[in-house]
C-alpha cells in the first residue's frame, strides 16, 4: 500500500524524502513518486545469482529461510530468471 495516498497500485518504489533535514524511506506508488519533486527514487540494484551480473530489474527467484536467524531473498536478472522454477504459492505449503 502506498504510504502517501493509500493506493494499492503496484509496483511500489522506495523513495527517499528529505523533510526538514530528516531523511525517510517510503514505499510509494509510481504516480506519487512522479508527482512529488522532493523525492528521489532508488532503483532496486541486486546481483544475479546465476550470472553474477548487477541488475536494476531484479526478479525474485527464491526465499531462503534460516532458523533461528532471519532469511534472505535470492534474485536473478531478467535473462536468467526463466531458468528457475516458479515460487510455490504460500497456501500450497500449508
Long-range contacts (C-beta under 8 A, 24 or more apart in sequence): 1-27, 2-27, 2-28, 2-29, 2-32, 3-27, 3-28, 4-28, 4-29, 4-32, 4-36, 5-29, 5-31, 5-32, 7-31, 7-32, 13-41, 13-42, 14-41, 14-42, 14-44, 15-39, 15-40, 15-41, 15-42, 16-40, 16-42, 46-75, 47-75, 48-75, 48-76, 48-77, 48-80, 49-74, 49-75, 49-76, 49-80, 50-76, 50-77, 50-80, 50-83, 50-84, 51-77, 51-79, 51-80, 53-77, 60-87, 61-87, 62-87, 63-87
